[in-house]
Amino acid sequence: MMNQIKIGMADYKISKSPDVLITLGLGSCVGITLYDKVSKVAGLAHIMLPSSLEIKNNSNKAKFVDTAVDEMLREMICLGAIRRNIVAKIAGGAQMFNFSTQNDILRVGARNIEACKKKLKEVGIRIVAEDTGGNFGRTIELDSTDGSLLIKTIGHGVKTI
């Protein structure tokens, strides 16, 4: 029987088929999903910031791209995933507010997307699909039976990647 597992902001969960991992309200945050289609082990992180190195209070590993990906991979492998089978999908990273400056520090969504791509490349995980950017929030649901990612938005419909 399928369980729906909710992931809050700055959190991640790892599970196996037939569970569905859900996170709500991705604005500038990014949802990183990792999936092994052979073992059907799935992970979803709702990350807030690109790097734990930029923040003094960085004990929450799920809050940052760099540490969340490492933790998810470690736990997935413990549950039976094989690294070479794992692929990623990412969603979110919106620019939710317009700023009159081009200050890079305010581009949190874009910085999160860039950090996700860089980290996943660094650890050898291929991004097979993404739905990122824009100026609207997303809710995502990762189906651990097949790795499909359902993306729901207000005003931009529903799609599966």
C-alpha positions in Angstrom: 0.0 0.0 0.0 1.3 3.5 -1.0 2.3 5.9 1.8 2.4 9.6 1.2 5.5 11.0 2.9 5.6 14.8 3.3 8.9 16.6 3.3 9.1 20.0 4.9 11.3 22.9 4.1 15.0 22.2 4.8 14.3 18.5 5.1 14.7 15.3 3.1 13.3 11.8 3.1 14.4 8.5 1.5 11.9 5.8 0.8 11.2 2.7 -1.4 8.4 1.8 -3.7 5.4 2.2 -3.5 5.7 5.4 -1.4 5.2 8.9 -2.8 7.4 11.7 -1.5 5.7 15.1 -1.5 7.0 18.6 -0.8 4.8 21.8 -0.8 5.5 25.4 -1.7 8.8 25.4 -3.5 9.4 29.1 -4.3 13.1 30.0 -4.5 13.8 26.6 -2.8 14.6 23.7 -5.0 13.3 20.1 -4.8 16.0 17.7 -5.6 14.8 14.2 -6.4 17.1 11.1 -6.7 15.8 7.8 -8.0 17.2 4.3 -8.6 14.9 2.6 -11.1 16.3 -0.8 -10.4 16.0 -0.9 -6.6 13.1 1.7 -6.6 14.8 3.7 -3.9 13.8 7.4 -4.0 14.9 10.5 -2.2 13.5 14.1 -2.1 15.1 17.1 -0.5 13.5 20.6 -0.1 16.7 22.7 0.0 16.7 26.4 0.8 20.2 27.6 0.1 23.1 26.7 -2.2 26.0 26.2 0.2 26.6 25.3 3.9 29.9 27.1 3.6 28.2 30.5 3.4 26.3 30.2 6.7 27.6 30.0 10.3 24.7 28.0 11.7 24.8 25.2 9.1 24.0 22.1 11.2 20.9 21.2 9.3 22.4 19.3 6.4 19.0 19.2 4.5 18.9 23.0 4.2 21.8 23.2 1.7 22.4 21.7 -1.7 26.0 20.6 -1.0 25.2 18.7 2.2 21.7 17.4 1.3 22.9 15.6 -1.8 25.7 13.8 0.0 23.3 12.7 2.8 20.6 11.5 0.4 23.1 9.5 -1.6 24.5 7.9 1.6 21.1 6.9 2.9 19.9 5.7 -0.5 22.9 3.4 -0.9 22.2 2.0 2.6 18.7 1.2 1.5 20.0 -0.8 -1.5 20.4 1.8 -4.3 23.3 1.5 -6.6 25.0 4.8 -7.4 25.4 4.2 -11.1 21.6 3.7 -11.4 20.6 6.9 -9.6 19.3 9.8 -11.7 18.1 13.2 -10.6 15.2 15.6 -11.4 15.0 19.1 -10.0 12.1 21.6 -9.7 11.7 25.1 -8.2 14.3 27.8 -7.9 11.8 30.6 -8.8 12.4 34.3 -8.5 9.4 35.1 -6.4 9.9 38.8 -6.0 11.2 41.5 -8.3 14.1 43.5 -7.0 15.3 46.8 -8.4 18.9 45.6 -8.1 20.8 42.9 -9.9 22.5 42.0 -6.6 23.5 38.3 -6.9 22.7 37.6 -3.2 19.0 38.3 -3.9 18.9 35.7 -6.8 18.4 32.8 -4.4 16.4 30.7 -6.8 18.9 31.0 -9.6 21.8 30.4 -7.2 20.0 27.3 -5.9 19.5 25.9 -9.4 23.2 26.5 -10.3 24.4 24.9 -7.1 22.2 21.8 -7.7 23.5 21.3 -11.2 27.1 21.8 -10.1 26.8 19.4 -7.1 25.0 16.7 -9.1 27.7 16.9 -11.8 30.4 16.7 -9.2 29.0 13.5 -7.7 28.3 12.0 -11.1 24.5 12.0 -11.0 22.8 12.9 -14.2 19.8 15.3 -14.3 17.2 13.7 -16.6 14.5 16.4 -16.2 13.9 19.8 -14.7 11.2 22.3 -14.2 13.0 25.4 -12.8 12.9 29.2 -12.7 10.0 31.4 -13.4 8.2 33.4 -10.8 5.7 30.9 -9.5 5.7 28.3 -6.7 5.5 24.5 -7.2 4.4 21.5 -5.2 6.0 18.2 -6.3 5.3 14.5 -5.8 7.9 11.8 -6.5 6.4 8.4 -7.2 8.9 5.8 -6.1 7.3 3.1 -8.3 8.5 4.7 -11.5 10.5 7.9 -10.6 7.9 10.1 -12.2 7.7 13.6 -10.8 4.3 15.3 -10.7 4.6 19.1 -10.6 1.6 21.3 -9.6 1.5 25.0 -10.0 -1.1 27.7 -9.5 -1.8 29.3 -12.9 0.6 27.1 -14.8 -1.1 23.8 -14.5 0.0 20.3 -13.7 2.6 18.2 -15.5 4.7 15.1 -15.1 8.4 15.0 -15.8 
